């Protein structure tokens, strides 16, 4: 019996499409100035990151979230040096959401699991982002602790807002998109079921 390939041309096309949506939706943003730090932004990229994980699972979602976000970072000189870190953190966010949503043969079809998955995935990113900010501020830039905590708190506050927005919107979009994608045969072609 021939072993089925996971990375088919169809799956790579889905990763490319979802990465492009993550990239494009990250461009829709509002910059939020944070004292003593580079900028932070409210954006819609995390919605597409979580959506790709809820619809297509942990690996496809993780790659889509990581690639789309990292490519966006490469277009901005402020974010470009940390593009590899962004790839890892966004991959972890979507992988976490995809693992929960697709656990127990749920295939992202159970609304309760999708809500839990989106919240856990977005929460994973907030924690990772806070840790990265702390390490960068304290150990890379050499700031004193009294200067580090206000930056971490302000950046995590914006990240938490993004997390809530992404969780609510991605779960709503899954409910709207799953049936048309199923009728179009997208999931059958991916053979995740």
Number of C-alpha atoms within 10 A of each C-alpha: 3 4 5 8 9 14 12 13 11 13 19 16 12 19 24 17 15 25 29 21 22 29 26 16 20 22 13 12 13 12 10 14 13 16 12 12 15 12 13 18 17 19 20 23 26 30 27 28 36 38 32 32 35 35 26 26 25 26 20 27 33 30 26 34 37 29 27 29 30 26 19 23 21 15 11 11 9 11 18 16 12 13 20 17 17 26 22 19 24 30 28 24 31 36 29 28 35 30 20 25 29 24 15 8 11 14 21 27 17 14 15 11 20 30 20 16 29 32 22 19 29 30 20 21 26 23 15 20 20 20 14 16 21 20 15 15 21 17 11 10 12 12 15 11 11 9 14 20 16 14 20 20 14 17 24 22 14 17 23 18 14 20 27 17 17 25 25 14 18 25 25 15 15 20 16 11 12 17 12 11 14 12 10 11 12 16 17 12 13 17 13 12 10
